[in-house]
Amino acid sequence: MTDDILTTNFFTIVSLTEITVVISAVLIFFSIVFGIIRLVIGPETVDRVVAIDLLTIVTIALIALLAHQAERYIYLDVALVYGLLSFLGVLAVARYLEKGI
């Protein structure tokens, strides 16, 4: 009986959306840490480019999370433009590394 009361009170205080946002923020934090480690340690230039691409994708996820938390969905447009610019930047670097410009 006591367990039912604790479970009911916990889920009435904390919504599933808030739990999901916290879990997402923790996973984004770990992605940033691993991306920075790959950026610093990466023995080749290609590893560093992949790490920068990972960090831009994680930043897009962070912007989307911020947009949801602040209920300002105009930030999603910013994330979309940032994603397009990131894609073009990675293509330019890949072309430079492959043949030179």
Secondary structure, 3 states (H helix, E strand, C coil): CHHHHHHHHHHHHCCHHHHHHHHHHHHHHHHHHHHHHHHHHCCCHHHHHHHHHHHHHHHHHHHHHHHHHHCCCCHHHHHHHHHHHHHHHHHHHHHHHHCCC
